[in-house]
């Protein structure tokens, strides 16, 4: 497992962080139909639980929604939930490895992502950004951290910003087989939220690839 550490900027800061590392077998061993059937059932249950849908009722007290609002940003899962769940668009279905954490986000409203372990240099250091720092984003354009933003870097540079997203070097690709799923926290978030998210990821990974090997950690 990669070494995950927190630097001095996070000393005394109550932001839990979880990570699940997964080594997937070759795609021939994946159970795509079973996974996407599970996903459809999970999204149907999420849609029923949200009826009649009102954004404020579902997300108004969400800690991530409030955290992003401090940066004058909309919590991305809000729009994704409204599209994929409420309007029935579903999940992409192109890359199951990245659809796993996306399903977690849609069903739990906990922020996650995917990074390719084979593109990580050294360990992963978590830190609280004190300034705006530019880095290449996963969609090809330059993005930046924000003061007070929860971030991570490896031996070559920034790999994610909770607000701006993943970098353009370590983000998961269609060929990625060894990945880690970060599970982001917010100030004061109960660690039980992270624990439940890890359990859900284990269940989703197991549905897709029973032979996958995974390890998890909470910092």
TIBA-325441 format. One record per residue: residue number from 1; residue in three letters; x, y, z of N, C-alpha, C, O, CB in turn. Coordinates in steps of 0.1 Angstrom, whole numbers. Glycine has a CB too. Example, Ala and Ser with C-alpha at 12.3 -4.5 7.8 and 13.67 -1.06 7.14 Angstrom:
2
1,ALA,132,-57,78,123,-45,78,132,-33,78,142,-33,85,113,-45,90 $
2,SER,128,-22,71,137,-11,71,129,0,79,134,11,80,141,-6,57 $
This chain:
219
1,UNK,8,-12,0,0,0,0,9,12,0,19,13,6,-10,0,12 $
2,UNK,4,23,-7,12,35,-7,12,41,7,3,38,15,5,45,-17 $
3,UNK,22,49,10,23,56,23,15,69,22,18,78,13,37,58,27 $
4,UNK,5,71,30,-3,83,31,0,90,44,-1,84,55,-18,80,29 $
5,UNK,4,103,43,7,110,55,0,124,55,-4,129,44,22,112,57 $
6,UNK,-1,130,66,-6,144,67,6,153,71,13,150,80,-18,145,77 $
7,UNK,7,165,65,18,174,69,13,183,80,2,182,85,22,182,57 $
8,UNK,22,192,85,20,200,97,7,209,95,1,213,105,32,208,100 $
9,UNK,4,212,83,-8,221,81,-21,215,86,-31,222,88,-9,225,66 $
10,UNK,-21,202,87,-33,195,91,-33,191,106,-42,185,111,-35,182,83 $
11,UNK,-23,195,113,-22,192,127,-33,199,135,-35,211,133,-8,197,133 $
12,UNK,-41,192,142,-52,197,149,-64,201,141,-74,206,146,-48,209,156 $
13,UNK,-64,197,128,-75,200,119,-84,187,118,-78,177,114,-70,205,105 $
14,UNK,-96,188,121,-105,176,122,-111,174,108,-123,176,106,-116,177,133 $
15,UNK,-103,169,98,-109,165,85,-105,150,83,-93,148,79,-103,174,74 $
16,UNK,-114,141,84,-111,127,82,-109,124,67,-115,131,58,-122,117,87 $
17,UNK,-101,115,64,-98,111,50,-97,96,49,-90,90,57,-85,118,44 $
18,UNK,-103,90,39,-102,76,37,-97,73,23,-97,81,14,-116,69,38 $
19,UNK,-91,61,22,-85,57,9,-87,42,8,-85,34,17,-70,61,8 $
20,UNK,-91,38,-4,-93,24,-8,-84,21,-20,-86,27,-30,-108,20,-10 $
21,UNK,-74,12,-18,-66,8,-29,-71,-5,-35,-74,-14,-28,-51,7,-25 $
22,UNK,-72,-6,-48,-77,-18,-55,-68,-22,-66,-64,-14,-74,-91,-15,-60 $
23,UNK,-65,-35,-66,-58,-41,-77,-68,-50,-85,-72,-60,-80,-45,-50,-73 $
24,UNK,-72,-45,-96,-82,-52,-104,-75,-63,-113,-64,-62,-118,-90,-43,-113 $
25,UNK,-82,-74,-115,-78,-84,-124,-80,-79,-139,-85,-68,-140,-85,-98,-122 $
26,UNK,-76,-87,-148,-79,-83,-162,-94,-82,-165,-102,-89,-159,-72,-93,-172 $
27,UNK,-98,-74,-174,-112,-72,-177,-120,-84,-180,-132,-85,-178,-114,-62,-188 $
28,UNK,-113,-94,-185,-121,-107,-189,-127,-113,-176,-136,-121,-177,-111,-117,-195 $
29,UNK,-122,-109,-165,-127,-115,-152,-137,-106,-145,-142,-109,-135,-115,-118,-143 $
30,UNK,-140,-95,-151,-149,-85,-145,-164,-90,-148,-167,-97,-158,-148,-71,-151 $
31,UNK,-173,-87,-139,-187,-90,-140,-195,-77,-142,-201,-72,-134,-192,-98,-127 $
32,UNK,-193,-72,-154,-199,-59,-158,-214,-59,-156,-220,-50,-150,-195,-55,-172 $
33,UNK,-221,-69,-161,-235,-70,-161,-240,-69,-146,-250,-62,-143,-241,-82,-168 $
34,UNK,-234,-77,-138,-238,-78,-124,-236,-64,-117,-244,-59,-110,-230,-88,-116 $
35,UNK,-224,-58,-120,-222,-45,-114,-232,-34,-119,-237,-27,-110,-207,-40,-118 $
36,UNK,-234,-34,-131,-243,-23,-136,-258,-26,-133,-266,-17,-132,-242,-22,-151 $
37,UNK,-261,-39,-130,-275,-42,-125,-276,-37,-111,-286,-31,-107,-277,-57,-126 $
38,UNK,-265,-39,-103,-265,-34,-89,-266,-19,-89,-273,-13,-82,-252,-38,-82 $
39,UNK,-258,-13,-98,-258,2,-99,-273,7,-102,-277,17,-96,-249,7,-110 $
40,UNK,-279,1,-112,-293,5,-115,-302,4,-103,-311,13,-101,-298,-4,-127 $
41,UNK,-301,-7,-96,-309,-8,-84,-306,2,-73,-315,8,-67,-308,-22,-78 $
42,UNK,-293,5,-71,-289,15,-62,-294,29,-65,-299,36,-57,-274,15,-60 $
43,UNK,-294,32,-78,-298,45,-83,-313,47,-82,-319,57,-79,-294,48,-97 $
44,UNK,-320,36,-85,-335,36,-83,-339,38,-69,-349,45,-66,-341,22,-88 $
45,UNK,-332,32,-60,-335,34,-45,-332,48,-41,-339,54,-33,-327,24,-37 $
46,UNK,-321,54,-46,-317,67,-43,-328,77,-48,-331,87,-42,-304,71,-49 $
47,UNK,-333,74,-60,-343,83,-66,-356,83,-58,-362,93,-55,-346,79,-81 $
48,UNK,-360,71,-54,-372,69,-46,-371,76,-32,-380,82,-28,-375,54,-44 $
49,UNK,-359,75,-26,-356,81,-13,-357,97,-14,-360,103,-4,-343,77,-8 $
50,UNK,-354,102,-26,-353,117,-28,-367,123,-32,-368,135,-32,-343,120,-38 $
51,UNK,-377,114,-35,-390,120,-39,-398,126,-28,-398,120,-17,-398,108,-46 $
52,UNK,-405,136,-30,-404,145,-42,-392,154,-41,-389,159,-30,-417,155,-43 $
53,UNK,-384,154,-52,-371,160,-51,-371,176,-49,-377,183,-57,-363,157,-63 $
54,UNK,-364,180,-39,-361,194,-37,-346,195,-33,-342,189,-24,-370,201,-26 $
55,UNK,-338,203,-41,-324,204,-38,-321,208,-24,-312,201,-18,-318,214,-48 $
56,UNK,-328,217,-18,-325,222,-5,-327,211,5,-320,209,15,-333,234,-1 $
57,UNK,-338,203,3,-341,192,12,-331,181,12,-328,175,23,-355,186,9 $
58,UNK,-325,178,0,-316,167,-1,-302,172,3,-294,164,9,-316,162,-15 $
59,UNK,-298,184,-2,-284,188,0,-282,200,9,-270,204,12,-279,191,-14 $
60,UNK,-292,206,14,-291,219,22,-282,217,34,-275,226,37,-304,223,26 $
61,UNK,-283,206,41,-275,204,53,-263,195,50,-256,191,59,-283,197,63 $
62,UNK,-260,191,37,-249,183,34,-236,190,37,-234,201,32,-249,179,19 $
63,UNK,-227,184,45,-214,191,49,-205,194,37,-198,205,37,-206,182,58 $
64,UNK,-206,186,26,-198,189,14,-204,201,7,-197,210,2,-197,177,5 $
65,UNK,-217,202,6,-224,213,0,-220,226,7,-217,236,0,-239,211,1 $
66,UNK,-220,226,20,-216,238,28,-201,241,26,-197,253,25,-219,236,43 $
67,UNK,-193,231,25,-178,233,24,-175,239,10,-167,249,10,-171,219,25 $
68,UNK,-181,234,0,-179,240,-14,-184,254,-14,-179,263,-22,-185,232,-24 $
69,UNK,-195,257,-7,-201,270,-8,-192,281,-2,-192,292,-6,-214,271,0 $
70,UNK,-183,277,7,-173,286,13,-164,291,2,-158,302,3,-165,280,24 $
71,UNK,-162,283,-8,-153,286,-19,-161,292,-31,-155,294,-42,-144,274,-24 $
72,UNK,-173,295,-29,-182,300,-39,-184,290,-51,-184,294,-63,-177,314,-44 $
73,UNK,-184,277,-47,-185,267,-57,-197,258,-54,-202,257,-43,-172,258,-57 $
74,UNK,-203,252,-65,-214,243,-63,-208,229,-61,-200,225,-69,-224,243,-75 $
75,UNK,-213,222,-51,-208,208,-48,-212,200,-61,-223,199,-64,-215,202,-35 $
76,UNK,-202,195,-68,-204,188,-81,-214,177,-80,-221,174,-90,-191,183,-86 $
77,UNK,-215,170,-69,-224,159,-68,-239,163,-69,-248,155,-73,-222,151,-55 $
78,UNK,-242,176,-66,-255,181,-67,-260,179,-82,-271,174,-84,-256,195,-62 $
79,UNK,-253,185,-91,-257,185,-105,-256,170,-111,-264,167,-119,-248,194,-113 $
80,UNK,-246,163,-106,-245,149,-111,-257,141,-106,-263,133,-113,-232,142,-106 $
81,UNK,-261,143,-93,-273,135,-88,-285,139,-96,-293,130,-99,-274,139,-73 $
82,UNK,-287,152,-98,-299,156,-105,-300,150,-119,-311,147,-124,-300,171,-106 $
83,UNK,-288,149,-126,-288,143,-139,-289,128,-139,-298,123,-146,-275,148,-146 $
84,UNK,-280,122,-132,-279,107,-132,-291,100,-125,-296,90,-129,-266,103,-126 $
85,UNK,-295,106,-114,-306,100,-106,-319,105,-108,-329,98,-112,-302,101,-91 $
86,UNK,-321,118,-106,-334,124,-107,-340,124,-122,-351,120,-124,-334,138,-102 $
87,UNK,-331,127,-131,-335,127,-145,-333,114,-152,-336,112,-164,-328,138,-153 $
88,UNK,-326,105,-145,-325,91,-150,-314,88,-160,-315,78,-168,-338,87,-156 $
89,UNK,-304,97,-161,-294,95,-171,-285,83,-168,-279,77,-177,-285,108,-172 $
90,UNK,-284,80,-155,-276,68,-151,-261,72,-151,-257,83,-152,-278,56,-160 $
91,UNK,-253,61,-149,-238,63,-149,-233,60,-163,-239,53,-170,-232,55,-138 $
92,UNK,-221,65,-166,-216,64,-180,-215,50,-186,-219,48,-197,-202,70,-181 $
93,UNK,-210,41,-178,-209,27,-183,-197,25,-193,-197,14,-199,-222,24,-190 $
94,UNK,-188,34,-193,-177,33,-202,-165,26,-195,-158,18,-201,-173,46,-208 $
95,UNK,-163,30,-183,-151,25,-175,-156,21,-161,-157,30,-152,-140,36,-174 $
96,UNK,-158,8,-158,-163,4,-145,-154,8,-134,-159,11,-123,-165,-11,-145 $
97,UNK,-141,9,-136,-131,13,-125,-135,27,-120,-134,29,-108,-117,12,-131 $
98,UNK,-138,36,-129,-142,49,-124,-157,51,-121,-161,60,-114,-138,60,-134 $
99,UNK,-165,42,-126,-179,42,-123,-181,37,-108,-192,41,-102,-187,33,-132 $
100,UNK,-172,30,-103,-174,25,-89,-175,37,-79,-184,38,-72,-162,16,-85 $
101,UNK,-165,46,-79,-166,57,-70,-177,67,-73,-183,74,-65,-153,65,-69 $
102,UNK,-180,68,-86,-191,76,-91,-205,71,-85,-213,79,-81,-192,77,-106 $
103,UNK,-206,58,-85,-218,52,-79,-219,55,-64,-229,58,-58,-219,37,-81 $
104,UNK,-207,55,-57,-207,58,-43,-211,73,-41,-219,76,-32,-192,57,-38 $
105,UNK,-206,82,-50,-210,96,-48,-225,98,-50,-231,106,-42,-203,104,-59 $
106,UNK,-231,91,-60,-245,93,-62,-254,87,-52,-265,93,-49,-249,87,-76 $
107,UNK,-250,77,-45,-258,70,-35,-256,75,-21,-265,75,-12,-256,55,-35 $
108,UNK,-244,80,-18,-240,85,-4,-238,100,-3,-238,105,8,-228,78,0 $
109,UNK,-236,107,-15,-233,121,-15,-220,124,-8,-217,135,-3,-244,129,-9 $
110,UNK,-211,114,-8,-197,115,-3,-188,117,-15,-189,110,-24,-193,103,6 $
111,UNK,-179,126,-14,-170,129,-25,-158,119,-26,-152,117,-16,-164,144,-24 $
112,UNK,-156,114,-38,-146,105,-40,-139,108,-53,-140,119,-59,-151,90,-40 $
113,UNK,-131,98,-59,-124,100,-71,-116,87,-74,-118,77,-68,-115,112,-71 $
114,UNK,-107,88,-84,-99,77,-88,-85,82,-93,-84,91,-101,-106,68,-99 $
115,UNK,-75,75,-88,-61,78,-92,-54,65,-95,-56,55,-89,-53,86,-81 $
116,UNK,-45,66,-105,-37,55,-110,-24,53,-101,-16,62,-102,-34,56,-125 $
117,UNK,-23,43,-94,-12,41,-85,1,40,-93,11,45,-88,-14,28,-77 $
118,UNK,1,35,-105,13,33,-113,18,47,-117,30,47,-123,11,24,-124 $
119,UNK,11,57,-116,16,71,-119,19,79,-107,23,91,-109,5,78,-128 $
120,UNK,18,73,-95,22,80,-83,37,79,-81,42,68,-83,14,75,-71 $
121,UNK,43,90,-77,58,90,-74,60,91,-59,57,101,-53,65,101,-82 $
122,UNK,65,80,-53,67,80,-39,54,79,-31,45,71,-36,74,93,-34 $
123,UNK,53,85,-20,41,85,-12,32,96,-15,34,105,-23,44,85,3 $
124,UNK,20,97,-7,10,107,-9,10,115,4,7,110,15,-4,101,-13 $
125,UNK,12,128,3,12,137,14,-1,146,13,-2,153,4,24,146,15 $
126,UNK,-9,145,24,-21,154,24,-18,167,31,-10,167,41,-32,146,32 $
127,UNK,-23,178,27,-21,191,33,-32,200,30,-41,198,22,-7,196,27 $
128,UNK,-32,211,38,-42,221,37,-35,233,30,-26,239,35,-48,226,51 $
129,UNK,-40,236,18,-34,247,10,-36,260,17,-46,264,22,-40,247,-4 $
130,UNK,-25,268,16,-25,282,22,-26,293,11,-27,304,14,-13,284,31 $
131,UNK,-25,288,-2,-25,298,-13,-30,292,-26,-33,280,-26,-10,303,-15 $
132,UNK,-31,300,-36,-35,295,-49,-23,290,-56,-14,297,-59,-42,306,-57 $
133,UNK,-23,277,-60,-12,271,-67,-18,264,-79,-27,256,-78,-5,260,-58 $
134,UNK,-12,267,-91,-17,261,-103,-11,247,-105,0,244,-101,-12,270,-115 $
135,UNK,-19,239,-112,-14,226,-116,-23,221,-127,-34,225,-129,-15,215,-104 $
136,UNK,-18,212,-136,-25,207,-147,-37,198,-143,-35,188,-135,-16,199,-157 $
137,UNK,-49,201,-147,-61,193,-143,-63,181,-152,-57,180,-163,-73,202,-143 $
138,UNK,-71,172,-148,-74,160,-156,-80,162,-169,-80,153,-178,-82,150,-147 $
139,UNK,-87,173,-171,-93,176,-184,-85,184,-194,-89,188,-204,-106,183,-181 $
140,UNK,-72,185,-190,-63,192,-199,-60,206,-197,-50,212,-202,-67,190,-213 $
141,UNK,-69,213,-189,-66,227,-187,-60,229,-173,-60,220,-165,-80,235,-187 $
142,UNK,-54,241,-171,-48,243,-158,-58,247,-148,-68,255,-150,-37,255,-159 $
143,UNK,-57,241,-136,-66,245,-125,-57,249,-113,-45,250,-114,-75,232,-121 $
144,UNK,-64,252,-102,-56,256,-90,-62,253,-77,-74,250,-76,-54,272,-91 $
145,UNK,-53,252,-67,-58,250,-53,-63,263,-48,-62,274,-54,-47,245,-44 $
146,UNK,-70,263,-36,-75,275,-30,-70,275,-15,-68,265,-9,-91,274,-30 $
147,UNK,-69,287,-10,-65,288,5,-76,280,13,-88,283,12,-64,302,9 $
148,UNK,-72,271,22,-81,263,29,-86,251,23,-95,244,28,-93,272,33 $
149,UNK,-81,248,11,-85,236,3,-77,224,8,-65,225,11,-82,239,-12 $
150,UNK,-84,213,8,-78,200,12,-71,194,0,-78,191,-10,-88,190,19 $
151,UNK,-58,192,0,-51,188,-12,-41,176,-9,-39,172,3,-43,200,-17 $
152,UNK,-35,171,-19,-25,161,-18,-14,162,-29,-17,168,-40,-31,146,-19 $
153,UNK,-2,158,-26,9,158,-35,17,146,-34,17,139,-23,18,171,-33 $
154,UNK,24,142,-44,34,131,-44,47,137,-47,49,149,-46,30,120,-54 $
155,UNK,57,129,-51,71,133,-53,72,143,-65,83,149,-66,80,122,-54 $
156,UNK,62,143,-73,63,152,-85,54,164,-85,55,173,-93,60,144,-97 $
157,UNK,45,164,-75,36,176,-75,22,173,-70,19,162,-65,35,182,-89 $
158,UNK,13,183,-72,-1,182,-67,-8,171,-75,-7,170,-87,-8,195,-68 $
159,UNK,-15,162,-68,-23,152,-74,-38,154,-73,-46,149,-81,-19,138,-69 $
160,UNK,-42,162,-63,-56,166,-62,-59,177,-53,-51,180,-44,-65,154,-58 $
161,UNK,-69,184,-56,-75,195,-48,-90,190,-46,-96,187,-55,-74,209,-55 $
162,UNK,-94,191,-33,-108,187,-31,-118,196,-39,-128,191,-44,-112,188,-16 $
163,UNK,-114,208,-41,-123,218,-48,-121,217,-63,-131,217,-71,-120,232,-44 $
164,UNK,-108,216,-68,-105,216,-82,-105,203,-89,-106,202,-101,-92,223,-85 $
165,UNK,-103,192,-81,-104,178,-87,-90,173,-89,-80,177,-83,-111,179,-99 $
166,UNK,-89,162,-97,-77,154,-99,-68,161,-109,-72,170,-117,-80,140,-104 $
167,UNK,-55,157,-108,-45,163,-117,-45,155,-131,-52,145,-132,-31,162,-111 $
168,UNK,-37,160,-140,-36,154,-153,-26,144,-155,-24,138,-166,-33,165,-163 $
169,UNK,-19,140,-144,-8,130,-144,-13,117,-138,-10,106,-144,4,135,-138 $
170,UNK,-20,117,-127,-23,105,-119,-38,101,-121,-42,91,-115,-19,107,-105 $
171,UNK,-46,108,-128,-60,105,-129,-61,91,-136,-52,87,-144,-68,115,-137 $
172,UNK,-72,84,-133,-74,71,-139,-76,71,-154,-84,80,-159,-85,63,-131 $
173,UNK,-71,61,-161,-72,60,-175,-80,47,-178,-82,39,-169,-59,60,-182 $
174,UNK,-85,45,-190,-92,32,-193,-84,20,-190,-89,9,-187,-96,32,-207 $
175,UNK,-71,21,-191,-62,9,-189,-57,8,-175,-50,-2,-172,-50,10,-198 $
176,UNK,-61,17,-166,-57,16,-152,-63,4,-145,-74,1,-146,-61,29,-144 $
177,UNK,-54,-4,-138,-58,-16,-131,-55,-15,-116,-61,-21,-108,-51,-28,-137 $
178,UNK,-44,-7,-113,-41,-5,-98,-45,10,-95,-38,19,-100,-26,-8,-95 $
179,UNK,-55,11,-87,-60,25,-84,-62,27,-69,-62,18,-62,-73,27,-92 $
180,UNK,-63,40,-66,-67,43,-52,-79,53,-53,-79,62,-61,-56,48,-43 $
181,UNK,-89,50,-45,-101,58,-44,-100,67,-31,-101,62,-20,-114,50,-44 $
182,UNK,-98,80,-33,-98,88,-21,-113,91,-17,-122,91,-25,-91,102,-24 $
183,UNK,-115,91,-4,-128,95,2,-126,107,10,-120,107,21,-134,83,10 $
184,UNK,-130,118,5,-128,131,11,-137,134,23,-148,129,23,-130,142,1 $
185,UNK,-131,141,32,-139,146,44,-141,161,43,-136,167,34,-133,141,57 $
186,UNK,-148,166,53,-149,180,55,-147,183,70,-147,174,78,-163,186,50 $
187,UNK,-144,195,74,-142,198,88,-153,193,97,-165,197,95,-140,213,90 $
188,UNK,-150,185,107,-159,180,116,-168,168,112,-177,164,119,-168,191,120 $
189,UNK,-165,163,100,-173,152,95,-171,140,103,-159,136,106,-170,149,80 $
190,UNK,-181,133,108,-179,121,116,-172,110,108,-175,108,97,-193,115,121 $
191,UNK,-162,104,115,-154,93,108,-163,82,103,-159,75,94,-143,88,117 $
192,UNK,-175,80,110,-184,69,106,-188,71,91,-191,61,84,-196,69,115 $
193,UNK,-189,83,86,-193,86,73,-183,80,63,-186,74,53,-195,101,70 $
194,UNK,-170,82,66,-159,76,58,-159,61,59,-157,54,49,-145,81,63 $
195,UNK,-162,55,71,-162,41,73,-173,35,64,-171,24,58,-164,37,88 $
196,UNK,-185,41,64,-196,36,56,-193,36,41,-196,28,33,-209,43,59 $
197,UNK,-186,47,37,-182,49,23,-172,38,19,-173,32,8,-176,62,21 $
198,UNK,-163,34,28,-153,24,25,-161,10,23,-158,3,14,-143,23,36 $
199,UNK,-171,8,32,-178,-5,31,-186,-5,18,-186,-16,11,-188,-6,43 $
200,UNK,-191,6,13,-198,6,1,-189,4,-11,-192,-4,-20,-206,20,-1 $
201,UNK,-177,10,-11,-167,8,-21,-163,-7,-22,-162,-13,-33,-155,16,-19 $
202,UNK,-161,-13,-10,-158,-27,-10,-169,-36,-17,-166,-45,-24,-155,-32,4 $
203,UNK,-181,-32,-14,-193,-39,-20,-193,-38,-35,-196,-47,-42,-206,-35,-13 $
204,UNK,-191,-25,-39,-192,-23,-54,-181,-29,-61,-182,-35,-72,-192,-8,-56 $
205,UNK,-169,-28,-55,-157,-35,-62,-159,-50,-62,-156,-56,-73,-144,-32,-54 $
206,UNK,-164,-56,-51,-167,-70,-51,-177,-75,-61,-176,-85,-67,-171,-74,-37 $
207,UNK,-187,-66,-64,-197,-69,-74,-191,-69,-88,-194,-78,-96,-209,-60,-74 $
208,UNK,-182,-60,-90,-176,-59,-104,-165,-69,-106,-164,-76,-116,-170,-45,-105 $
209,UNK,-156,-71,-96,-145,-80,-97,-142,-87,-84,-134,-83,-76,-132,-72,-102 $
210,UNK,-149,-99,-82,-147,-106,-70,-132,-110,-67,-129,-112,-55,-155,-119,-71 $
211,UNK,-124,-111,-77,-110,-114,-75,-101,-102,-73,-89,-104,-71,-105,-122,-87 $
212,UNK,-107,-90,-72,-99,-78,-69,-94,-79,-55,-100,-84,-46,-108,-66,-72 $
213,UNK,-82,-73,-53,-75,-72,-40,-76,-58,-36,-72,-49,-43,-61,-78,-41 $
214,UNK,-81,-55,-24,-81,-41,-19,-76,-40,-5,-78,-49,3,-95,-36,-21 $
215,UNK,-71,-28,-2,-67,-24,12,-73,-10,14,-75,-2,5,-52,-24,13 $
216,UNK,-76,-7,27,-82,6,30,-75,12,42,-70,4,51,-97,5,32 $
217,UNK,-76,25,44,-70,32,55,-78,45,57,-83,51,48,-55,35,52 $
218,UNK,-79,49,70,-85,61,74,-75,70,81,-69,65,90,-98,59,82 $
219,UNK,-73,82,77,-63,91,83,-71,102,90,-65,111,97,-53,97,73 $
